[in-house]
Amino acid sequence: MQALYAQLLVGLINGSFYALLSLGLAVIFGMLNIINFAHGALYMMGAFVAYFLLNNDYLSIGYWPALIIAPIVVGIFGMILERTMLQWLTGLDHLYGLLLTFGMALIIQGVFQNYFGSSGLPYAIPDQLKGGMNLGFMFLPIYRGWVVVFSLVVCLATWFLIEKTQLGAYLRAATENPTLVRAFGINVPRMITLTYGLGVGLAALAGVLSAPINQVRPLMGADLIIVVFAVVVIGGMGSIMGSIITGFALGVIEGLTKYFYPEASNTVVFVLMVLVLLVKPTGLTGRAA
Amino acid sequence: MKTRSIASFLLGTALSLTAVSAACAQDKTVKIGALSDQSGLYADLGGPGSTLAAQMAVEDSGLAAKGWKIDIISGDHQNKPDIGTAIARQWFDVDKVDVIVDVPNSGVALAVNNVVKEKNGVYINSGAATSDLTNAQCSPNTVHWTYDTYMLAHTTGQALVKAGGDTWFFLTADYAFGAALERDTTAVVLANGGKVVSGVKHPLNTPDFSSFLLQAQSSKAKVIGLANAGGDTTNTIKQAAEFGIAKGSQKLAALLLFLTDVKALGLETAQGLNFTETFYWDMNDQTRAFSKRFAAKMKNGAPPTMVQAGVYSGLRHYFKALEALGGNPHDGVKVVEKMKSMPTEDDLFGKGEIQPNGRTIHNAYLFEVKKPSESKAPWDFYKLVGTVPGDQAFTPLSESKCALLKK
């Protein structure tokens, strides 16, 4: 029984990465109607920016500033991508956006792999979060606990921003009817660019969070992105709360699978995806198109 | 009419083929296929570096000056046996490749083993670990150069059991390699009076090991044996440190660890790990000289791993055999027989021999990862702890189930 609690907690930790990443995807899909396949590559860039900030010849910037700087840097990079490429796809079929972002992901990964190889670079856990505490049923590394709490806060803040504030209302309106919103004097293209930047920033933030746990590797995003897409599909494309809840829930389910039948832990998410799509094709919380 | 013309065409082709192979007795062309994981979790320990090692072997052999024409092509098997065999078939059928080298990932390696045998090519495997390549699934076309699971089990594994680690929990990569390494290590543990408490099989390329590590922790086994490789091993070790396993009473046994893995872990995390390799760049003047030339050509300036070094040495020995034959007979069995009849000797692995089952025998070295304070240069990672002579490290012929031995 104790082991079960431990697995639930571990699942929650992985779930927080799924939640952060699928949240960014959901924001981008919901607001821009783009299936952002470059998300994994941008997540990886977040981790690499944190690594470069710490390991360069000039000044070594640690984990805490990196939590803010990396998402901004990668977010700006994302906004440039949106301005120079993605914006031309507005109004076209989803497939074009998917192909373009998939291509970008391959290029970004290829460039990083060319320079850094595939086995990854080390990034240490910040001193303040080192060590762990004994919860009785398990030894919880403090850093992992921090990841769960922090990502939960970020997820809820994003949800609040989009669903409950004036800015969020503009955004949602702009998705619904861009022409009308523009008639009210709101700069819709700029808002869309900023939204893409926000979604990408969330991915980069997840990248920084995961840097001390996993290796900083060019393929770290590629390994994760397919699962995250499954999460988004299960939660319902474009649903903010849906993707947060599904992210955490799937992390837990995966954790339990690792305990009861480890060999299936890679596939359980996809089995669930198939089941959900068969029963409710719009996803658990999705609205009918 | 139509069938007749096809029949005559086939006959003609067959005749011309016999003519060609007769003419090839003094043929001095060789085509090498470097098949590896070019972009996945094993790409740094083999991959482009293995292709480079093959190129250097060709250059250093000096055969070009003697009128030989040697080409190298490379392929990416993506860690998928079906892709690996498809490339191998195409190489033999279309590109007329003579020898396939490297092939990390035991699952792919065993599948390619069958293709090479069927096509009568030469197979010098350096990257794969499974001891089955020279045991139950041995082939007259195969030489297994660098290391194998039997050797890892009988060096690192045995040393740990003898040091008091008599209860084991296995974290095993769920494919041919993990299964072979777990099997061979279990045999050693049992033979030395220890026991295996339990274990867990994880999918290849798992990013998060915390669930598995918790199970290992609650098993109370003294040793957690890592029957995995590459990125999987580094992730396990890093996360084990996070969960306080390294500081507790349990000991991690990295049964297979490469130079690039230590680099990825960083010395802070990796220090003190014990493991076995058959090559390290900083062993002697010859290995240092080779590694310096190699690193200068690598994008990230990395010295060769033992897998890449094995590609180089294996090919050098292959070229020696071809020279002794006076030409390339394009007959895999014949070339491999010649390779087995000559003792191996080169700058990287020293003296050795190839056994009748295809297993290359050379020294194995027990290393310990240095503390950050002991490391003086960027890739200065290992301390030599002990040397195990080849005949003690690898499967004795009396234990081998290879059918080639029952002649």
HADDOCK unambig.tbl for C-alpha pairs under 7 A between the chains (distance, minus, plus):
assign (segid A and resid 7 and name CA) (segid B and resid 211 and name CA) 5.96 0.50 0.50
assign (segid A and resid 10 and name CA) (segid B and resid 210 and name CA) 6.66 0.50 0.50
assign (segid A and resid 10 and name CA) (segid B and resid 211 and name CA) 6.40 0.50 0.50
assign (segid A and resid 115 and name CA) (segid B and resid 299 and name CA) 6.61 0.50 0.50
assign (segid A and resid 115 and name CA) (segid B and resid 300 and name CA) 6.47 0.50 0.50
assign (segid A and resid 116 and name CA) (segid B and resid 300 and name CA) 6.60 0.50 0.50
assign (segid A and resid 117 and name CA) (segid B and resid 44 and name CA) 6.01 0.50 0.50
assign (segid A and resid 118 and name CA) (segid B and resid 39 and name CA) 6.63 0.50 0.50
assign (segid A and resid 118 and name CA) (segid B and resid 40 and name CA) 6.48 0.50 0.50
assign (segid A and resid 118 and name CA) (segid B and resid 41 and name CA) 6.18 0.50 0.50
assign (segid A and resid 118 and name CA) (segid B and resid 43 and name CA) 6.19 0.50 0.50
assign (segid A and resid 118 and name CA) (segid B and resid 44 and name CA) 5.82 0.50 0.50
assign (segid A and resid 119 and name CA) (segid B and resid 41 and name CA) 6.35 0.50 0.50
assign (segid A and resid 119 and name CA) (segid B and resid 44 and name CA) 6.11 0.50 0.50
assign (segid A and resid 119 and name CA) (segid B and resid 231 and name CA) 6.02 0.50 0.50
assign (segid A and resid 119 and name CA) (segid B and resid 260 and name CA) 6.86 0.50 0.50
assign (segid A and resid 119 and name CA) (segid B and resid 261 and name CA) 6.81 0.50 0.50
assign (segid A and resid 119 and name CA) (segid B and resid 264 and name CA) 6.04 0.50 0.50
assign (segid A and resid 120 and name CA) (segid B and resid 264 and name CA) 5.24 0.50 0.50
assign (segid A and resid 121 and name CA) (segid B and resid 264 and name CA) 4.78 0.50 0.50
assign (segid A and resid 122 and name CA) (segid B and resid 264 and name CA) 5.57 0.50 0.50
assign (segid A and resid 122 and name CA) (segid B and resid 265 and name CA) 5.48 0.50 0.50
assign (segid A and resid 122 and name CA) (segid B and resid 266 and name CA) 5.70 0.50 0.50
assign (segid A and resid 139 and name CA) (segid B and resid 243 and name CA) 6.42 0.50 0.50
assign (segid A and resid 140 and name CA) (segid B and resid 243 and name CA) 6.84 0.50 0.50
assign (segid A and resid 141 and name CA) (segid B and resid 242 and name CA) 6.05 0.50 0.50
assign (segid A and resid 141 and name CA) (segid B and resid 243 and name CA) 5.74 0.50 0.50
assign (segid A and resid 213 and name CA) (segid B and resid 239 and name CA) 6.65 0.50 0.50
assign (segid A and resid 214 and name CA) (segid B and resid 207 and name CA) 6.87 0.50 0.50
assign (segid A and resid 214 and name CA) (segid B and resid 235 and name CA) 6.22 0.50 0.50
assign (segid A and resid 215 and name CA) (segid B and resid 235 and name CA) 6.84 0.50 0.50
assign (segid A and resid 255 and name CA) (segid B and resid 211 and name CA) 6.49 0.50 0.50
assign (segid A and resid 258 and name CA) (segid B and resid 211 and name CA) 6.37 0.50 0.50
assign (segid A and resid 259 and name CA) (segid B and resid 211 and name CA) 6.88 0.50 0.50
assign (segid A and resid 262 and name CA) (segid B and resid 201 and name CA) 6.38 0.50 0.50
assign (segid A and resid 262 and name CA) (segid B and resid 202 and name CA) 5.98 0.50 0.50
assign (segid A and resid 263 and name CA) (segid B and resid 201 and name CA) 6.20 0.50 0.50
assign (segid A and resid 263 and name CA) (segid B and resid 202 and name CA) 5.79 0.50 0.50
assign (segid A and resid 263 and name CA) (segid B and resid 203 and name CA) 6.06 0.50 0.50
assign (segid A and resid 266 and name CA) (segid B and resid 203 and name CA) 6.72 0.50 0.50
